Amino acid sequence: MRREAIHICHTCPVMMQCRKYAETNNQICGYPLQGIWGGKEFTPRKYRRSTPR
C-alpha cells in the first residue's frame, strides 16, 4: 500500500507544495503528522528508529 501511495504522489501536480507543507508543519490539530505527504513518508518521532540505517 505504501508503494502505491508514493506512486500516486508522483503523478500529483502539487506534490512539492504538499511535501513542503509536511516538512514545515509537524502537527495537524495537535496530532503528529504521519503518512505519505508529497511522495515522502512521515512518521511520529516516537515511532522512528533510534539507530541509523
mmCIF file of the N, C-alpha and C atoms, coordinates in Angstrom:
data_MODEL
# 
_entry.id   MODEL 
# 
loop_
_atom_site.group_PDB 
_atom_site.id 
_atom_site.type_symbol 
_atom_site.label_atom_id 
_atom_site.label_alt_id 
_atom_site.label_comp_id 
_atom_site.label_asym_id 
_atom_site.label_entity_id 
_atom_site.label_seq_id 
_atom_site.pdbx_PDB_ins_code 
_atom_site.Cartn_x 
_atom_site.Cartn_y 
_atom_site.Cartn_z 
_atom_site.occupancy 
_atom_site.B_iso_or_equiv 
_atom_site.pdbx_formal_charge 
_atom_site.auth_seq_id 
_atom_site.auth_comp_id 
_atom_site.auth_asym_id 
_atom_site.auth_atom_id 
_atom_site.pdbx_PDB_model_num 
ATOM 1   N N  . MET A 1 1  ? 0.812  -1.182 0.000   1.00 0.00 ? 1  MET A N  1 
ATOM 2   C CA . MET A 1 1  ? 0.000  0.000  0.000   1.00 0.00 ? 1  MET A CA 1 
ATOM 3   C C  . MET A 1 1  ? 0.871  1.268  0.000   1.00 0.00 ? 1  MET A C  1 
ATOM 4   N N  . ARG A 1 2  ? 1.979  1.237  0.718   1.00 0.00 ? 2  ARG A N  1 
ATOM 5   C CA . ARG A 1 2  ? 2.877  2.389  0.784   1.00 0.00 ? 2  ARG A CA 1 
ATOM 6   C C  . ARG A 1 2  ? 3.413  2.732  -0.599  1.00 0.00 ? 2  ARG A C  1 
ATOM 7   N N  . ARG A 1 3  ? 3.807  1.721  -1.340  1.00 0.00 ? 3  ARG A N  1 
ATOM 8   C CA . ARG A 1 3  ? 4.367  1.923  -2.684  1.00 0.00 ? 3  ARG A CA 1 
ATOM 9   C C  . ARG A 1 3  ? 3.335  2.565  -3.619  1.00 0.00 ? 3  ARG A C  1 
ATOM 10  N N  . GLU A 1 4  ? 2.084  2.117  -3.520  1.00 0.00 ? 4  GLU A N  1 
ATOM 11  C CA . GLU A 1 4  ? 1.026  2.681  -4.357  1.00 0.00 ? 4  GLU A CA 1 
ATOM 12  C C  . GLU A 1 4  ? 0.772  4.149  -4.018  1.00 0.00 ? 4  GLU A C  1 
ATOM 13  N N  . ALA A 1 5  ? 0.795  4.466  -2.732  1.00 0.00 ? 5  ALA A N  1 
ATOM 14  C CA . ALA A 1 5  ? 0.580  5.857  -2.313  1.00 0.00 ? 5  ALA A CA 1 
ATOM 15  C C  . ALA A 1 5  ? 1.693  6.761  -2.837  1.00 0.00 ? 5  ALA A C  1 
ATOM 16  N N  . ILE A 1 6  ? 2.918  6.307  -2.758  1.00 0.00 ? 6  ILE A N  1 
ATOM 17  C CA . ILE A 1 6  ? 4.040  7.099  -3.261  1.00 0.00 ? 6  ILE A CA 1 
ATOM 18  C C  . ILE A 1 6  ? 3.950  7.252  -4.773  1.00 0.00 ? 6  ILE A C  1 
ATOM 19  N N  . HIS A 1 7  ? 3.519  6.217  -5.473  1.00 0.00 ? 7  HIS A N  1 
ATOM 20  C CA . HIS A 1 7  ? 3.348  6.297  -6.929  1.00 0.00 ? 7  HIS A CA 1 
ATOM 21  C C  . HIS A 1 7  ? 2.292  7.341  -7.288  1.00 0.00 ? 7  HIS A C  1 
ATOM 22  N N  . ILE A 1 8  ? 1.193  7.362  -6.550  1.00 0.00 ? 8  ILE A N  1 
ATOM 23  C CA . ILE A 1 8  ? 0.150  8.359  -6.797  1.00 0.00 ? 8  ILE A CA 1 
ATOM 24  C C  . ILE A 1 8  ? 0.693  9.762  -6.567  1.00 0.00 ? 8  ILE A C  1 
ATOM 25  N N  . CYS A 1 9  ? 1.493  9.944  -5.549  1.00 0.00 ? 9  CYS A N  1 
ATOM 26  C CA . CYS A 1 9  ? 2.085  11.263 -5.272  1.00 0.00 ? 9  CYS A CA 1 
ATOM 27  C C  . CYS A 1 9  ? 2.894  11.770 -6.463  1.00 0.00 ? 9  CYS A C  1 
ATOM 28  N N  . HIS A 1 10 ? 3.628  10.888 -7.109  1.00 0.00 ? 10 HIS A N  1 
ATOM 29  C CA . HIS A 1 10 ? 4.480  11.308 -8.216  1.00 0.00 ? 10 HIS A CA 1 
ATOM 30  C C  . HIS A 1 10 ? 3.692  11.727 -9.449  1.00 0.00 ? 10 HIS A C  1 
ATOM 31  N N  . THR A 1 11 ? 2.372  11.489 -9.460  1.00 0.00 ? 11 THR A N  1 
ATOM 32  C CA . THR A 1 11 ? 1.533  11.948 -10.569 1.00 0.00 ? 11 THR A CA 1 
ATOM 33  C C  . THR A 1 11 ? 0.773  13.219 -10.206 1.00 0.00 ? 11 THR A C  1 
ATOM 34  N N  . CYS A 1 12 ? 0.907  13.690 -8.990  1.00 0.00 ? 12 CYS A N  1 
ATOM 35  C CA . CYS A 1 12 ? 0.142  14.836 -8.498  1.00 0.00 ? 12 CYS A CA 1 
ATOM 36  C C  . CYS A 1 12 ? 0.827  16.162 -8.870  1.00 0.00 ? 12 CYS A C  1 
ATOM 37  N N  . PRO A 1 13 ? 0.069  17.136 -9.377  1.00 0.00 ? 13 PRO A N  1 
ATOM 38  C CA . PRO A 1 13 ? 0.673  18.412 -9.767  1.00 0.00 ? 13 PRO A CA 1 
ATOM 39  C C  . PRO A 1 13 ? 1.118  19.291 -8.589  1.00 0.00 ? 13 PRO A C  1 
ATOM 40  N N  . VAL A 1 14 ? 0.670  18.996 -7.380  1.00 0.00 ? 14 VAL A N  1 
ATOM 41  C CA . VAL A 1 14 ? 1.050  19.808 -6.217  1.00 0.00 ? 14 VAL A CA 1 
ATOM 42  C C  . VAL A 1 14 ? 1.922  19.024 -5.232  1.00 0.00 ? 14 VAL A C  1 
ATOM 43  N N  . MET A 1 15 ? 2.638  18.030 -5.734  1.00 0.00 ? 15 MET A N  1 
ATOM 44  C CA . MET A 1 15 ? 3.456  17.172 -4.878  1.00 0.00 ? 15 MET A CA 1 
ATOM 45  C C  . MET A 1 15 ? 4.473  17.972 -4.055  1.00 0.00 ? 15 MET A C  1 
ATOM 46  N N  . MET A 1 16 ? 5.176  18.880 -4.661  1.00 0.00 ? 16 MET A N  1 
ATOM 47  C CA . MET A 1 16 ? 6.215  19.613 -3.934  1.00 0.00 ? 16 MET A CA 1 
ATOM 48  C C  . MET A 1 16 ? 5.621  20.549 -2.884  1.00 0.00 ? 16 MET A C  1 
ATOM 49  N N  . GLN A 1 17 ? 4.475  21.165 -3.158  1.00 0.00 ? 17 GLN A N  1 
ATOM 50  C CA . GLN A 1 17 ? 3.819  22.005 -2.163  1.00 0.00 ? 17 GLN A CA 1 
ATOM 51  C C  . GLN A 1 17 ? 3.353  21.171 -0.972  1.00 0.00 ? 17 GLN A C  1 
ATOM 52  N N  . CYS A 1 18 ? 2.859  19.976 -1.266  1.00 0.00 ? 18 CYS A N  1 
ATOM 53  C CA . CYS A 1 18 ? 2.414  19.062 -0.217  1.00 0.00 ? 18 CYS A CA 1 
ATOM 54  C C  . CYS A 1 18 ? 3.587  18.663 0.682   1.00 0.00 ? 18 CYS A C  1 
ATOM 55  N N  . ARG A 1 19 ? 4.712  18.307 0.058   1.00 0.00 ? 19 ARG A N  1 
ATOM 56  C CA . ARG A 1 19 ? 5.895  17.908 0.828   1.00 0.00 ? 19 ARG A CA 1 
ATOM 57  C C  . ARG A 1 19 ? 6.410  19.075 1.671   1.00 0.00 ? 19 ARG A C  1 
ATOM 58  N N  . LYS A 1 20 ? 6.443  20.261 1.093   1.00 0.00 ? 20 LYS A N  1 
ATOM 59  C CA . LYS A 1 20 ? 6.916  21.435 1.838   1.00 0.00 ? 20 LYS A CA 1 
ATOM 60  C C  . LYS A 1 20 ? 6.020  21.704 3.040   1.00 0.00 ? 20 LYS A C  1 
ATOM 61  N N  . TYR A 1 21 ? 4.710  21.584 2.853   1.00 0.00 ? 21 TYR A N  1 
ATOM 62  C CA . TYR A 1 21 ? 3.778  21.757 3.966   1.00 0.00 ? 21 TYR A CA 1 
ATOM 63  C C  . TYR A 1 21 ? 4.085  20.753 5.075   1.00 0.00 ? 21 TYR A C  1 
ATOM 64  N N  . ALA A 1 22 ? 4.264  19.497 4.696   1.00 0.00 ? 22 ALA A N  1 
ATOM 65  C CA . ALA A 1 22 ? 4.531  18.451 5.682   1.00 0.00 ? 22 ALA A CA 1 
ATOM 66  C C  . ALA A 1 22 ? 5.855  18.680 6.402   1.00 0.00 ? 22 ALA A C  1 
ATOM 67  N N  . GLU A 1 23 ? 6.860  19.156 5.692   1.00 0.00 ? 23 GLU A N  1 
ATOM 68  C CA . GLU A 1 23 ? 8.170  19.385 6.313   1.00 0.00 ? 23 GLU A CA 1 
ATOM 69  C C  . GLU A 1 23 ? 8.164  20.570 7.265   1.00 0.00 ? 23 GLU A C  1 
ATOM 70  N N  . THR A 1 24 ? 7.290  21.546 7.033   1.00 0.00 ? 24 THR A N  1 
ATOM 71  C CA . THR A 1 24 ? 7.257  22.723 7.897   1.00 0.00 ? 24 THR A CA 1 
ATOM 72  C C  . THR A 1 24 ? 6.203  22.651 8.995   1.00 0.00 ? 24 THR A C  1 
ATOM 73  N N  . ASN A 1 25 ? 5.267  21.705 8.899   1.00 0.00 ? 25 ASN A N  1 
ATOM 74  C CA . ASN A 1 25 ? 4.209  21.545 9.900   1.00 0.00 ? 25 ASN A CA 1 
ATOM 75  C C  . ASN A 1 25 ? 4.255  20.125 10.429  1.00 0.00 ? 25 ASN A C  1 
ATOM 76  N N  . ASN A 1 26 ? 4.743  19.962 11.637  1.00 0.00 ? 26 ASN A N  1 
ATOM 77  C CA . ASN A 1 26 ? 4.899  18.608 12.163  1.00 0.00 ? 26 ASN A CA 1 
ATOM 78  C C  . ASN A 1 26 ? 3.668  18.106 12.909  1.00 0.00 ? 26 ASN A C  1 
ATOM 79  N N  . GLN A 1 27 ? 2.617  18.939 12.993  1.00 0.00 ? 27 GLN A N  1 
ATOM 80  C CA . GLN A 1 27 ? 1.392  18.514 13.662  1.00 0.00 ? 27 GLN A CA 1 
ATOM 81  C C  . GLN A 1 27 ? 0.177  19.053 12.916  1.00 0.00 ? 27 GLN A C  1 
ATOM 82  N N  . ILE A 1 28 ? -0.907 18.292 12.997  1.00 0.00 ? 28 ILE A N  1 
ATOM 83  C CA . ILE A 1 28 ? -2.189 18.736 12.475  1.00 0.00 ? 28 ILE A CA 1 
ATOM 84  C C  . ILE A 1 28 ? -3.208 18.544 13.586  1.00 0.00 ? 28 ILE A C  1 
ATOM 85  N N  . CYS A 1 29 ? -3.850 19.607 13.997  1.00 0.00 ? 29 CYS A N  1 
ATOM 86  C CA . CYS A 1 29 ? -4.837 19.579 15.097  1.00 0.00 ? 29 CYS A CA 1 
ATOM 87  C C  . CYS A 1 29 ? -4.239 18.981 16.368  1.00 0.00 ? 29 CYS A C  1 
ATOM 88  N N  . GLY A 1 30 ? -2.952 19.228 16.610  1.00 0.00 ? 30 GLY A N  1 
ATOM 89  C CA . GLY A 1 30 ? -2.289 18.745 17.813  1.00 0.00 ? 30 GLY A CA 1 
ATOM 90  C C  . GLY A 1 30 ? -1.754 17.329 17.731  1.00 0.00 ? 30 GLY A C  1 
ATOM 91  N N  . TYR A 1 31 ? -1.993 16.639 16.634  1.00 0.00 ? 31 TYR A N  1 
ATOM 92  C CA . TYR A 1 31 ? -1.512 15.263 16.474  1.00 0.00 ? 31 TYR A CA 1 
ATOM 93  C C  . TYR A 1 31 ? -0.300 15.229 15.554  1.00 0.00 ? 31 TYR A C  1 
ATOM 94  N N  . PRO A 1 32 ? 0.649  14.332 15.806  1.00 0.00 ? 32 PRO A N  1 
ATOM 95  C CA . PRO A 1 32 ? 1.838  14.247 14.947  1.00 0.00 ? 32 PRO A CA 1 
ATOM 96  C C  . PRO A 1 32 ? 1.471  13.896 13.507  1.00 0.00 ? 32 PRO A C  1 
ATOM 97  N N  . LEU A 1 33 ? 2.147  14.521 12.593  1.00 0.00 ? 33 LEU A N  1 
ATOM 98  C CA . LEU A 1 33 ? 1.948  14.257 11.184  1.00 0.00 ? 33 LEU A CA 1 
ATOM 99  C C  . LEU A 1 33 ? 2.405  12.844 10.861  1.00 0.00 ? 33 LEU A C  1 
ATOM 100 N N  . GLN A 1 34 ? 1.621  12.119 10.084  1.00 0.00 ? 34 GLN A N  1 
ATOM 101 C CA . GLN A 1 34 ? 2.010  10.774 9.681   1.00 0.00 ? 34 GLN A CA 1 
ATOM 102 C C  . GLN A 1 34 ? 1.394  10.445 8.335   1.00 0.00 ? 34 GLN A C  1 
ATOM 103 N N  . GLY A 1 35 ? 2.009  9.506  7.648   1.00 0.00 ? 35 GLY A N  1 
ATOM 104 C CA . GLY A 1 35 ? 1.518  9.086  6.345   1.00 0.00 ? 35 GLY A CA 1 
ATOM 105 C C  . GLY A 1 35 ? 2.434  9.552  5.227   1.00 0.00 ? 35 GLY A C  1 
ATOM 106 N N  . ILE A 1 36 ? 1.932  9.464  3.999   1.00 0.00 ? 36 ILE A N  1 
ATOM 107 C CA . ILE A 1 36 ? 2.682  9.857  2.817   1.00 0.00 ? 36 ILE A CA 1 
ATOM 108 C C  . ILE A 1 36 ? 2.265  11.264 2.433   1.00 0.00 ? 36 ILE A C  1 
ATOM 109 N N  . TRP A 1 37 ? 3.229  12.153 2.371   1.00 0.00 ? 37 TRP A N  1 
ATOM 110 C CA . TRP A 1 37 ? 2.995  13.554 2.007   1.00 0.00 ? 37 TRP A CA 1 
ATOM 111 C C  . TRP A 1 37 ? 4.024  13.942 0.962   1.00 0.00 ? 37 TRP A C  1 
ATOM 112 N N  . GLY A 1 38 ? 3.573  14.305 -0.209  1.00 0.00 ? 38 GLY A N  1 
ATOM 113 C CA . GLY A 1 38 ? 4.493  14.739 -1.258  1.00 0.00 ? 38 GLY A CA 1 
ATOM 114 C C  . GLY A 1 38 ? 5.496  13.676 -1.672  1.00 0.00 ? 38 GLY A C  1 
ATOM 115 N N  . GLY A 1 39 ? 5.104  12.427 -1.620  1.00 0.00 ? 39 GLY A N  1 
ATOM 116 C CA . GLY A 1 39 ? 5.994  11.345 -2.027  1.00 0.00 ? 39 GLY A CA 1 
ATOM 117 C C  . GLY A 1 39 ? 6.991  10.924 -0.971  1.00 0.00 ? 39 GLY A C  1 
ATOM 118 N N  . LYS A 1 40 ? 6.834  11.417 0.239   1.00 0.00 ? 40 LYS A N  1 
ATOM 119 C CA . LYS A 1 40 ? 7.748  11.085 1.332   1.00 0.00 ? 40 LYS A CA 1 
ATOM 120 C C  . LYS A 1 40 ? 6.938  10.583 2.516   1.00 0.00 ? 40 LYS A C  1 
ATOM 121 N N  . GLU A 1 41 ? 7.471  9.583  3.213   1.00 0.00 ? 41 GLU A N  1 
ATOM 122 C CA . GLU A 1 41 ? 6.756  9.037  4.357   1.00 0.00 ? 41 GLU A CA 1 
ATOM 123 C C  . GLU A 1 41 ? 7.122  9.800  5.627   1.00 0.00 ? 41 GLU A C  1 
ATOM 124 N N  . PHE A 1 42 ? 6.110  10.198 6.374   1.00 0.00 ? 42 PHE A N  1 
ATOM 125 C CA . PHE A 1 42 ? 6.297  10.889 7.641   1.00 0.00 ? 42 PHE A CA 1 
ATOM 126 C C  . PHE A 1 42 ? 5.701  10.023 8.744   1.00 0.00 ? 42 PHE A C  1 
ATOM 127 N N  . THR A 1 43 ? 6.463  9.822  9.805   1.00 0.00 ? 43 THR A N  1 
ATOM 128 C CA . THR A 1 43 ? 6.001  9.048  10.948  1.00 0.00 ? 43 THR A CA 1 
ATOM 129 C C  . THR A 1 43 ? 6.258  9.849  12.215  1.00 0.00 ? 43 THR A C  1 
ATOM 130 N N  . PRO A 1 44 ? 5.438  9.633  13.244  1.00 0.00 ? 44 PRO A N  1 
ATOM 131 C CA . PRO A 1 44 ? 5.687  10.329 14.510  1.00 0.00 ? 44 PRO A CA 1 
ATOM 132 C C  . PRO A 1 44 ? 7.074  9.988  15.027  1.00 0.00 ? 44 PRO A C  1 
ATOM 133 N N  . ARG A 1 45 ? 7.732  10.935 15.650  1.00 0.00 ? 45 ARG A N  1 
ATOM 134 C CA . ARG A 1 45 ? 9.109  10.743 16.120  1.00 0.00 ? 45 ARG A CA 1 
ATOM 135 C C  . ARG A 1 45 ? 9.260  9.573  17.075  1.00 0.00 ? 45 ARG A C  1 
ATOM 136 N N  . LYS A 1 46 ? 8.280  9.338  17.921  1.00 0.00 ? 46 LYS A N  1 
ATOM 137 C CA . LYS A 1 46 ? 8.438  8.255  18.896  1.00 0.00 ? 46 LYS A CA 1 
ATOM 138 C C  . LYS A 1 46 ? 8.445  6.878  18.237  1.00 0.00 ? 46 LYS A C  1 
ATOM 139 N N  . TYR A 1 47 ? 7.974  6.788  16.980  1.00 0.00 ? 47 TYR A N  1 
ATOM 140 C CA . TYR A 1 47 ? 7.974  5.518  16.279  1.00 0.00 ? 47 TYR A CA 1 
ATOM 141 C C  . TYR A 1 47 ? 9.143  5.367  15.324  1.00 0.00 ? 47 TYR A C  1 
ATOM 142 N N  . ARG A 1 48 ? 9.921  6.402  15.124  1.00 0.00 ? 48 ARG A N  1 
ATOM 143 C CA . ARG A 1 48 ? 11.078 6.314  14.224  1.00 0.00 ? 48 ARG A CA 1 
ATOM 144 C C  . ARG A 1 48 ? 12.175 5.486  14.872  1.00 0.00 ? 48 ARG A C  1 
ATOM 145 N N  . ARG A 1 49 ? 12.997 4.888  14.038  1.00 0.00 ? 49 ARG A N  1 
ATOM 146 C CA . ARG A 1 49 ? 14.150 4.120  14.541  1.00 0.00 ? 49 ARG A CA 1 
ATOM 147 C C  . ARG A 1 49 ? 15.122 5.063  15.214  1.00 0.00 ? 49 ARG A C  1 
ATOM 148 N N  . SER A 1 50 ? 15.692 4.625  16.297  1.00 0.00 ? 50 SER A N  1 
ATOM 149 C CA . SER A 1 50 ? 16.658 5.460  17.007  1.00 0.00 ? 50 SER A CA 1 
ATOM 150 C C  . SER A 1 50 ? 18.068 5.270  16.453  1.00 0.00 ? 50 SER A C  1 
ATOM 151 N N  . THR A 1 51 ? 18.292 4.207  15.703  1.00 0.00 ? 51 THR A N  1 
ATOM 152 C CA . THR A 1 51 ? 19.611 3.965  15.131  1.00 0.00 ? 51 THR A CA 1 
ATOM 153 C C  . THR A 1 51 ? 19.574 4.211  13.630  1.00 0.00 ? 51 THR A C  1 
ATOM 154 N N  . PRO A 1 52 ? 20.637 4.771  13.061  1.00 0.00 ? 52 PRO A N  1 
ATOM 155 C CA . PRO A 1 52 ? 20.656 4.989  11.627  1.00 0.00 ? 52 PRO A CA 1 
ATOM 156 C C  . PRO A 1 52 ? 20.665 3.683  10.855  1.00 0.00 ? 52 PRO A C  1 
ATOM 157 N N  . ARG A 1 53 ? 20.106 3.717  9.662   1.00 0.00 ? 53 ARG A N  1 
ATOM 158 C CA . ARG A 1 53 ? 20.066 2.505  8.840   1.00 0.00 ? 53 ARG A CA 1 
ATOM 159 C C  . ARG A 1 53 ? 21.329 2.289  8.096   1.00 0.00 ? 53 ARG A C  1 
# 
